[in-house]
Amino acid sequence: MRKVTYSLALTLDGYIKDEDGSFDWGDPSEEVFRMATDEVRGADVHLMGRRLYETMVYWEPGAEEEHWSELELEFAGLWRALPKVVFSHTISEVVGTTRLAGASLADEIALLKDESGDGTIAIGGAELAHQVADLDLIDEYLLRICPVLVGGGTPFFSRNSRRTKLKLLDSRTFESGVVHLRYGVIR
């Protein structure tokens, strides 16, 4: 059965965006970007909310491509081919290999888990991930911790009162100071 993973860059104090909504502190080095590209390569489907969808539509075909590096072109090719599901009540159209969710979050994940495939069901965007965590449906957390403190903003983790035991599955420190941690949920 496919695993549900949640992966984003975050600050050392646990935020994915600062209080102004900025995440400019998270611009990845080439080696961190490669790892994020490999995560996309390992996904069978990506679930996201409207805000992340609107951010990631940047990778759909557009004029910026002519200035992209080989690595950015590789990422864009993988992203464009990846099936994506957007959970939103405010948009009615999406582009590319993206569809709007037709069922509840729990039902969509249950349907996707039952499909065949070796890749993950990747969750992006903190608000959607918080909902998935509150439903206890996340199997792995993949953190890219950036060496910066922002003091507040959008937290990476849900602020529910549930205790979740985790097991460290992998860790890596990059030259840029970013630390990657991969934790599995113990059930």
Summary of the structure (lengths in Angstrom):
residues: 187
radius of gyration: 16.0
end to end distance: 15.1
largest distance: 47.3
contacts: 541
relative contact order: 0.26
helix: 33%
strand: 30%
